[in-house]
Every structure is written in C-alpha cells, then in structure tokens.
C-alpha cells in the first residue's frame, strides 16, 4: 500500500516554501497549529474534507475563545496548505470549505462592577490572586492576553508624576517599535502592580505565575462563571477598556493610541457601540 501524504508533510513543505520569510508566517503557524493539535501531523491530506472542517470548528468552539473570523482564517490557512502542495502534484486540491458568518464586529464588554465581582471570585473561593490581578490589569489597561503574559518588570514605571506601562519594551529597548505604546497606570491597578514588582528583577515577567495562555483562559472561565458574569471572553476585558473610555468621552485618537490600533476605523467601533447604547437608553424612557 502506497504511503499516504500527511498533513504534517504538507504543512512543512508550505512553511518552507510559500510562507518562508513572509510577514504572515507567524500567524499562519498559529492558525495551522490549531488543526495540527486537533488532527495530528499524521492525518492523511486526502481525508481533510468538509466533515473534518465541521468537527474542527466544533473543537475550536469547545476548547478556545475564537471568533468566527478567526476560525475562518484557520480554515483558509488549511486550504492554502493543501492547494500549495496540490500545485506540485503532491495531493488533490482542497475542497471549497464552508466559511462562517462573521456578521457585525463583535463588541461585548463587562461593567466595572462585573470586573470587580470576577476579581473577588478569583480570590474567594479559588484563592487565585494572580488571576484577580491579571483580570483587573487587563480591564484597566486594554492590553491583550499575549501582551500581559509577556510584560516584564522593566516595562512598568511606577515612579514620577505619570506612572505608565510601556507595551513593546521601554523606549530604549523596544522589541518592535511599531507596536510600542505607553499606557498611563490607573489608580485601581497601581497597588496591584506595585506588589508584583516588589523584589522583582527587571527581566522577570510580571504575571509569570499565571501559566500559559490556555491555562489563563481556563482559569478565567471558571472565575467568570462562578461570579455569574456574562459568558464573554477574556479578550472582552480589552473591549471593556475601550468601551469605558468611549462612554467617558475619551477622544477617539487618544483611545487609538492607548489601545495600539493601527487604523482609526478600528477604534471608531467603540464610538458606534456607545451610540447604540445611547439610542437604546433613549428608547427605554
């Protein structure tokens, strides 16, 4: 029996040829990595059909907080791998996989009281101080989970009249200058950060006791559900930060800088969201 061409072989070939040295290499590795985790490297390429995509999608919904847009990007990356190899007669072309309705941009957000309820639940009964700390820091900085998990003690300046967090590295040690931004430290999280920085060396990660991203998301869900907060995702703490600012009247250009958006159109979604909330409130009286 002839050896079957596997997903792992197809992925390796595409990474070394089509995606090598390209700007989207890291993103494509992540998106295809979800399928590798689901099916394994030895899965035959000729068995990657719509049924497998349906099962893969169900797996992502059950195990990860991914939007339809992100799931669609994963499906597109899988099809790209198969078609890259099909052009070299390594396998048959990929089927036209179904995509999921992305609809209007999702914009869920927690209230400040709900954030406090989740922090209290993290402390009691779960005794997870680190989860309480990262939840409140996410909500009051708008930082992404990846940014929080990479944050180092040297990136936080608590001294002076304007304490701030340097995302992307301190100005003279930026890891990626285009992603750099400075976020003023809200009084609500100053003591939280001060406690974490006490006796910490500059290179220590501030939330090194949280674990990896998957462990963080699982712990967050447990705390969120116990606190009876809405079943939103950890990333919605970032949306909460943006929405709170929009409601408070923060100029959109200022909010764009705080959140690290590259396009003002992305930031304006927060303005549209609060406009809808105002319309709903007016209609209720």
Buried (B, 14 or more C-beta within 10 A) or exposed (E): EEEEBBBBBBBEBBBEEBBEEEEEEEEBBEBBEBBBEBBEEEBBBEEBEEEBBEEBBEBBEEBBBBBBBBBBBBBBBBBBBBBBBBEEEBBBEBEEBEBBEEEEEBBBBBEEEBBBBBBEBBBEEBEBBBBBBBBBBBBBBBBBBEBBBBBBBBBBBEEEEEBBBBBBBBEEEBEEEEEBBBBEBBEBBEEBBEEBBEEBEEEEBBBBEBBEBEEBBEBBBBBBEBBEBEEBBBBBBBBBBBBBBBBEEBEBEEBBBBBBBEEEEBBBBBBEBBEEBEEEEEEEE
